[in-house]
Amino acid sequence: MTKLHVKFKLLLMKNLSIIILLIASALIACNSQTFAIDAAPHISDREIVERLTRLEEGQNALRAEIRANADVIRQLREDMNKQFDRVDTQFGRMDTQFGRIDAQFDRIDKQFDRLVHIMLGIFGAFAALCGGTIWFALWDRRTMIRPFEDKVKKIEDDIAANRNKLHTLIDAFRTLSKTDEKVAGILKKFNLL
């Protein structure tokens, strides 16, 4: 028997004992001579048996109704358990969907991180390329200008070394131009006279 059935049975027995106790109290009170009222006519055994039979029938009807209610309650419990199982399966499906969504977000985060790393790599490569180009331009300028600087310095040194000779040569031509007209014409043409 289920707990519910046992509880109903105990409740019914308590009610039955209370009813019997009330009937007995009523019978005693009615037969008591302390009341100023006349005593009720005596109840025959047959009437008592009929009343007890009706009480038993009422009890049996109550028991049948309690059993029917217990069956209905049991059926309701089964239906509720089935409904809870369905709700649990739906929650399980929702949990798997949330798991898939979390996995999708993780994949998106990884792709975003990968894109950030690629962008940083591209920026780093671009910065290295710009730096390399500037360094190469400076290096090329130095290596290209240095030979010219060396040549210019050599020419300046040669000019400085030959300056005295050049002045001496021009003075010699000026002296020669005093005696030679052709040399004087050439020196005038180049504004050296």
Secondary structure as UniProt FT lines:
FT   HELIX           3..31
FT   HELIX           45..179
FT   HELIX           181..189
FT   TURN            190..191
//
